[in-house]
Amino acid sequence: MNKRFLFTVLSLIVIVVIAGGAIFLAKGYRYQPDTGTFSGTGIISVSSIPDQASVYLDGHLTTATDDNITSLPPKTYKVRIVKEGYIPWEKDIEVTQGLVSEIKATLFRSIPTIYPITYSGVDLAVLSPDNLKLMYIIPNGLEGGAVAEKKSGIWVWVMDNPGGIGLGGGEVQRQLVQSNGVDYSKASYRWSPDSTQIFVDLPERKLLLDINRLNDIPRDITANYQATLKSWDETENKNKLTKLEQITDLTLRKTASNSALLKWSPDETKVLYKSSDGNYKLNDLSFKRNFDLPKASSYEFLPDSKHLVMLEVAEASPKPNPSGSPVPSTIKDQFTPVRISIIEIDGTNKAEIYFGSIAPEIVVPWPDGSRLVVISSLPTQTASEPNLYGINLK
C-alpha cells in the first residue's frame, strides 16, 4: 500500500514537472548557455512579396520567407531580406519576450521594366481626384493624315479595370473630344469632385466634358461656369472638412489644415503634410505615430497605404532666351532629371527604381501598385516626342 501510494505521488510529480516544462517552453523560455539561466524568448514572423527570399539575421542566413524564426532572445535584430533581381529590404526589428514581431516586406525590382503606353504623343496629363482616371491630350499636327488627326484631342484612361494599361485585360481608353483644329494644350483643366466630368478652360470659351462618352459637341458653359465651379469648391471643402474630423488630435488637425500640402492615404488612416519649415511629415492615425520623412521634392501614396513614391527633382538649367520674350511652354520644356524611389511610410527602406528626365508633376501609381505612369521620351528620332510610359515595380 505504501509502495503504491509512493508510486502515485512520484507519478504526479513527474507529470506536473513535464507539464510545467511544456508550458515553460511553450511560453518561449529557453536555456541560455552564455548566462546559464532560463529566459523568455520571442518570435519573428517574416513574409515577403515575392516570397522565397533569403532572410539574414544580424548578417547570418537564417531562413527564407515565409517562415517563423523562433527562440530568439529579446533584443534588436538587424533583419535583411534578399532576392535576386530585387532591391534588398533591411530594418532593425525589436524582439520582445513572449511576443511575435511581424514583418511583411515588399521587394521592388532592381532593374524595372519601362515600356510605352501611348505612341502618338502627349501634351498634358491630369489625374482625377479618385486616382483612377488619367486625362491626357494627344496634340494636333500628327503625322499620318486624317486618321492621325482624328486621334488628336482629349483622352482618358480608366485605370480601375482588371488587367491595367498595356496588358490587354479590360482597360478603358476613351477619346472625350476630337481637336477639330482646337489647340487643347492651351487650356487649363479641372476634374469634378466625383471624377465624372472635366472642366476645360480655353481662352475663348469654357467647356464641360462627360468622361463616359465621346463629346461630339462639347457642352459650352461659358455663360454660367462660375456656378459650376462654385458648387465643386463647396463639395471639395466639405469633403476636406469631413476627412479632417477624423484627426482627433486638435493640434495635428490644425497643423494639417493649415499645411500648404495635405494628402490622405487610400485607406484614409494616414495623413501626409508639409510642416511650416518645409519638411514632409506623416501621421499614422491608427497607431498615433508621427514620422519625419527624408527631404524630397514631393511624395505620393502607393495604393497599399504602406509605401510612398518619393520624387527628388534636380535643379533645372535655365533655357536660353536671347529675345527676352516669354518662351512657349510645352510638356517637353518641363522635363527635368528626376530620381524616383519607393520608401515605407516611416521613411525607411528607400528603394531607387528610376532616374531620368520626366515631367515631375505626372508620376501616377497604378491602382494595384504594380507600376507607375510617367511622361517621358527617348533620345531617338522615332521616340523623341513625349508619351506616357509605364514603369513596372513588381
RABELJO-V53881 format. One record per backbone hydrogen bond with DSSP energy under -1.0 kcal/mol. CO is the residue of the C=O (numbers start at 1). NH is the residue of the N-H. Records with the same first field share a line. If there is no record, write none. Layout:
CO: NH + NH
This chain:
1: 5
2: 6
3: 7
4: 8
5: 9
6: 10
7: 11
8: 12
9: 13
10: 14
11: 15
12: 16
13: 17
14: 18
15: 19
16: 20
17: 21
18: 22
19: 23
20: 24
21: 25
22: 26
23: 27
24: 29
25: 28
30: 39
32: 35 + 36
37: 32
39: 30
41: 98
42: 72
43: 101
44: 69
45: 103
46: 67
47: 105
49: 107
53: 65
54: 82
55: 62 + 63
56: 80
57: 60
60: 57
63: 55
65: 52
67: 46
69: 44
72: 42
75: 95
77: 93
78: 58
79: 91
80: 56
81: 89
82: 54
83: 86
85: 110
89: 81
91: 79
93: 77
96: 99
99: 43
101: 45
103: 47
105: 49
108: 87
113: 392
115: 390
124: 137
126: 135
128: 131
132: 159
133: 128
134: 157
135: 126
136: 155
137: 123
138: 153
145: 149
146: 150
148: 152
152: 179
153: 138
154: 176 + 177
155: 136
156: 174
157: 134
158: 172
164: 167
172: 158
174: 156
176: 215
177: 154
179: 182
182: 184
183: 186
184: 187
188: 201
190: 199
192: 195
196: 211
197: 192
198: 209
199: 190
200: 207
201: 188
205: 202
206: 221
207: 200
209: 198
214: 216
219: 208
224: 228
225: 229
226: 230
227: 231
228: 232
229: 233
230: 234
231: 235
232: 236
233: 237
234: 238
235: 239
236: 240
237: 241
238: 242
239: 243
240: 244
241: 245
243: 246
244: 247
249: 253
250: 254
251: 255
252: 256
253: 257
254: 258
261: 274
263: 272
265: 268
269: 285
270: 265
271: 283
272: 263
273: 281
275: 278
279: 275
280: 293
281: 273
282: 291
283: 271
284: 288 + 289
289: 284
291: 282
298: 311
300: 309
302: 305
306: 345
307: 302
308: 343
309: 300
310: 341
311: 297 + 298
312: 339
321: 324
332: 335
336: 358
337: 314
338: 356
339: 312
340: 353 + 354
341: 310
342: 351
343: 308
344: 347
348: 344
351: 342
354: 340
356: 338
358: 336
359: 362
364: 373
366: 369
370: 393 + 394
371: 366
372: 391
373: 364
374: 389
375: 359
376: 387
378: 380
383: 378
386: 122
387: 376
388: 117 + 118
389: 374
390: 115
391: 372
393: 109
